[in-house]
Amino acid sequence: MSLAQSLAAAALQAAALLALAPLLRSAIKKMKAAFQSRQGPPLLQGYYDLAKLLRKEPVRSETASWVFVAGPRVYFATAVAATTLVPVLFAGAPLEQAGGILVFVGLLALGRFALATASLDTGSPFGGMGSSREMTVAALAEPALMLGLFAVALWGGSLNLGDLVRATISRGISGHPSELLAAAALFIVLIAEAGRVPVDNPATHLELTMIHEAMVLEYAGPDLALVEWASALKELLFMTVLANLFLPLGLAVSVSPIAVGLAVALYAGKVFLLAVAVTVVEATNAKLRFFRVPELMAVSLGLGFLALALRFL
């Protein structure tokens, strides 16, 4: 594709994922409520919440500087930029030549750093506590993410996510133990990055347990909308990587209507199954004490090491 076509495809893919992200979170809330014999919110509740926040006037502390204002915008922009590096419906990403695994992880890390720094800007004790906890979890989650992705990259011979997906399609799904271990490691990372039980509870504001929510307590209105939207987008993005990297079933290799329609249906099915898995984990486990969270992340890190070692052997 030409540069103009690549940019157009990237914009279209980012817009589609942005549109689907609130629906995914609402669907998980709905399924979790069903597990608990509750009715739960409507599937469009995520869109209602974003629309309400976007209509409100931003409220900012008098001691906040430009760092506080820039935090949500950098967090949102990096999440959107990361979507252009991930194959979603086609066996390739729109801007895959711009970078691979390292750029993907680096963009998400930059967004996390911007939000953690912004939470410290007002001097709020909750912001400092939340950013400290967030970076502690990230210190273990990011190496586990890298190891899981490197285990796949070692066989594919590339750090480009598009190349890895095409390599998996060409050789077929092998079910090699290293792939299973890497997928398990990335699933734990998905739980941590999405702020789900047992790592974090997105539905609570209890000061002794919250991680992500503590960082964004000072935000309101459009600023909070950007943070929540980007967090939902990151969750969908990790599910997309996990689904298409290890099970690239149905990814389109052409732009024919049949191929694209089949890719849309299978992509929706894979993301739905992962959402069900996340819901089951969240509904059947209790929130871990914070000092137990590193133990869970160490399991993910160990699985990543084993996956990489088995791939070498």
C-alpha positions in Angstrom: 0.0 0.0 0.0 1.0 3.6 -0.6 1.6 5.9 2.4 -1.8 7.6 1.9 -3.6 4.2 1.8 -1.7 3.1 4.9 -2.6 6.2 6.8 -6.2 5.9 5.8 -6.3 2.3 6.9 -4.7 3.2 10.2 -7.2 5.9 10.8 -10.1 3.6 10.0 -8.8 0.8 12.2 -8.2 3.1 15.1 -11.7 4.6 14.8 -13.3 1.1 14.7 -11.4 0.0 17.8 -12.3 3.3 19.6 -15.9 2.7 18.7 -15.9 -0.9 20.0 -13.9 -0.4 23.2 -16.7 1.0 25.4 -19.0 -1.8 24.2 -16.5 -4.4 25.3 -16.3 -3.0 28.9 -20.1 -2.9 29.1 -20.4 -6.5 27.8 -18.0 -7.7 30.5 -20.0 -5.8 33.2 -23.2 -7.3 31.9 -21.7 -10.9 31.9 -20.3 -10.3 35.4 -23.7 -9.2 36.6 -25.3 -12.3 35.1 -22.8 -14.5 37.1 -23.9 -12.7 40.2 -27.7 -13.0 39.4 -28.0 -9.3 38.7 -29.4 -7.4 35.7 -26.4 -5.3 35.2 -26.0 -2.1 33.1 -27.3 -1.9 29.5 -24.8 -2.7 26.7 -24.6 0.9 25.7 -23.8 2.2 29.2 -20.2 2.8 28.3 -21.2 5.2 25.5 -23.7 7.0 27.8 -20.9 7.5 30.4 -18.5 8.8 27.9 -21.1 11.2 26.5 -21.9 12.4 30.0 -18.3 13.1 30.8 -17.5 14.8 27.6 -20.4 17.3 28.2 -19.1 18.2 31.6 -16.8 21.1 32.4 -13.2 20.0 33.4 -12.4 20.6 37.1 -8.7 20.9 37.8 -6.8 21.7 41.0 -5.3 25.1 41.4 -1.9 23.6 42.0 -2.0 21.5 38.7 0.3 22.4 35.9 0.5 21.5 32.2 1.7 18.0 33.2 -1.7 17.3 34.8 -3.5 18.5 31.6 -1.2 16.6 29.2 -1.4 13.3 31.1 -4.8 12.0 29.7 -4.1 13.3 26.2 -0.7 11.5 26.0 -2.3 8.4 27.5 -5.1 8.5 24.9 -2.8 9.3 22.0 -0.4 6.5 22.7 -3.2 4.0 23.0 -4.6 5.1 19.6 -1.1 5.0 18.1 -0.6 1.5 19.3 -3.7 0.3 17.4 -2.0 1.0 14.1 0.7 -1.6 14.8 -1.6 -4.5 15.5 -3.3 -6.7 12.9 -7.0 -6.8 13.5 -9.0 -8.0 10.5 -6.2 -8.4 7.9 -2.9 -10.4 8.0 -1.0 -7.2 8.6 -1.2 -3.9 10.5 -1.7 -0.6 8.6 1.5 1.0 9.9 3.5 -2.2 10.7 6.6 -0.9 9.0 6.7 1.9 11.5 7.7 -0.5 14.3 7.1 -3.8 15.9 6.9 -5.3 19.4 9.4 -2.8 20.9 7.5 0.2 19.6 4.1 -1.3 20.7 5.3 -1.9 24.2 7.1 1.4 24.3 4.0 3.4 23.3 1.9 1.8 26.1 4.7 2.4 28.6 4.9 6.1 27.5 1.2 6.5 28.1 1.4 4.8 31.5 4.4 7.1 32.5 2.5 10.2 31.4 -0.6 9.3 33.5 1.5 8.3 36.5 3.4 11.6 36.3 0.2 13.6 35.9 -1.3 11.9 39.0 1.7 13.2 41.0 1.3 16.8 39.8 -1.5 17.9 42.1 0.3 16.6 45.2 -2.7 14.4 46.1 -1.8 11.5 48.4 -4.1 9.2 46.5 -2.4 10.1 43.2 1.0 9.3 44.6 -0.2 6.0 46.1 -1.9 5.0 42.8 1.1 5.9 40.6 3.5 4.1 42.9 1.3 0.9 42.8 0.8 1.2 39.0 4.5 1.4 38.3 5.2 -1.5 40.7 2.7 -3.7 38.8 4.1 -2.4 35.4 7.7 -3.3 36.5 6.6 -7.0 36.4 3.9 -6.8 33.7 6.0 -5.3 31.0 8.9 -7.8 31.2 6.3 -10.6 31.1 4.7 -9.0 28.1 8.0 -8.7 26.3 9.0 -12.3 27.1 5.7 -13.7 25.8 6.0 -11.7 22.6 9.7 -12.6 22.2 8.8 -16.3 22.5 6.6 -16.0 19.4 9.1 -13.6 17.6 11.9 -16.1 18.1 10.2 -18.7 15.9 8.8 -16.1 13.4 12.2 -14.4 13.0 10.8 -10.9 13.2 9.7 -8.3 15.8 7.0 -7.1 13.5 3.5 -8.2 14.6 2.3 -8.4 11.0 5.1 -10.7 10.0 4.5 -12.9 13.1 0.8 -13.2 12.2 1.6 -14.1 8.6 4.2 -16.7 9.7 1.6 -18.3 12.0 -0.9 -18.4 9.2 1.6 -20.0 6.8 2.8 -22.7 9.1 -0.5 -23.3 10.9 -1.3 -23.4 14.6 1.2 -25.9 16.1 0.1 -26.0 19.7 3.8 -26.0 20.7 4.2 -25.8 24.6 6.0 -22.5 24.3 3.1 -21.0 22.6 0.7 -22.2 25.2 2.9 -20.9 28.0 3.3 -17.5 26.2 -0.4 -17.3 25.7 -1.0 -18.0 29.4 1.6 -15.3 30.4 0.0 -12.7 28.1 -3.5 -13.5 29.5 -2.2 -12.7 33.0 -0.7 -9.5 31.6 -4.1 -8.7 30.1 -5.7 -9.0 33.5 -3.1 -6.7 35.0 -3.1 -4.1 32.3 -6.9 -4.0 32.2 -7.0 -3.5 35.9 -9.2 -6.5 36.5 -9.8 -8.7 39.5 -7.7 -10.2 41.1 -5.1 -7.5 40.3 -7.3 -4.5 40.6 -11.0 -3.8 40.9 -12.3 -1.1 38.4 -15.6 -0.8 40.3 -14.2 0.3 43.6 -12.9 3.5 45.1 -11.6 1.9 48.4 -8.4 3.7 49.1 -6.6 0.7 50.5 -7.0 -1.4 47.4 -7.4 0.8 44.3 -4.6 1.2 41.8 -5.7 2.7 38.5 -8.6 4.5 40.1 -6.3 6.2 42.6 -4.4 7.8 39.8 -7.5 9.3 38.1 -9.4 10.5 41.2 -8.5 14.1 40.5 -9.8 14.0 36.9 -13.3 15.0 35.8 -15.2 15.7 32.7 -13.4 15.4 29.3 -10.1 14.6 31.0 -11.6 11.6 32.8 -13.4 10.6 29.6 -10.1 10.4 27.7 -8.6 8.2 30.5 -11.5 5.8 30.6 -11.8 5.6 26.8 -8.0 4.9 26.5 -8.2 2.2 29.3 -11.0 0.4 27.5 -9.1 0.7 24.2 -6.0 -0.9 25.8 -8.1 -3.8 27.1 -9.4 -4.4 23.6 -6.0 -4.0 22.1 -4.4 -6.7 24.4 -7.3 -9.0 23.6 -6.7 -8.4 19.9 -3.0 -9.2 20.2 -3.7 -12.3 22.2 -6.4 -13.5 19.8 -4.7 -12.8 16.5 -1.1 -13.7 17.4 -1.9 -17.2 18.7 -5.1 -17.9 16.8 -5.0 -15.9 13.5 -8.0 -17.8 12.2 -10.0 -16.0 9.6 -7.7 -13.0 9.1 -8.4 -11.6 5.6 -5.6 -11.7 3.0 -7.7 -9.7 0.5 -10.3 -7.0 0.5 -13.0 -9.1 -0.9 -16.4 -8.7 0.9 -16.6 -12.4 1.8 -13.1 -12.4 3.3 -13.6 -9.2 5.3 -17.1 -10.4 6.5 -15.6 -13.7 7.7 -12.7 -11.8 9.4 -15.2 -9.5 11.2 -17.3 -12.5 12.4 -14.3 -14.5 13.6 -12.6 -11.5 15.3 -15.8 -10.7 17.2 -16.0 -14.4 18.3 -12.4 -14.5 19.5 -12.7 -11.3 21.4 -16.0 -12.5 22.9 -14.5 -15.7 24.1 -11.6 -13.8 25.7 -14.1 -11.4 27.4 -16.0 -14.5 28.8 -12.6 -15.8 30.1 -11.9 -12.5 31.8 -15.4 -12.4 33.2 -15.1 -15.9 34.6 -11.7 -15.0 36.3 -13.2 -11.8 37.7 -16.4 -13.5 39.0 -14.7 -16.5 40.6 -11.7 -14.8 42.3 -11.4 -12.3 45.1 -9.2 -9.1 44.9 -5.7 -9.9 46.0 -4.0 -7.9 48.6 -1.5 -5.6 46.9 1.5 -7.4 48.3 0.2 -10.6 46.7 -0.1 -9.0 43.3 3.7 -9.3 42.6 3.4 -13.0 43.2 0.8 -13.3 40.5 2.9 -11.2 38.1 5.9 -13.4 38.9 3.9 -16.4 37.7 3.4 -14.5 34.4 7.1 -13.7 34.3 8.0 -17.3 34.9 5.7 -18.5 32.2 7.3 -16.1 29.8 10.8 -17.4 30.7 9.7 -21.0 30.3 8.1 -20.2 26.9 11.3 -18.5 25.7 13.5 -21.4 27.0 11.3 -24.0 25.4 11.5 -22.1 22.1 15.3 -22.1 22.3 15.3 -25.9 23.1 
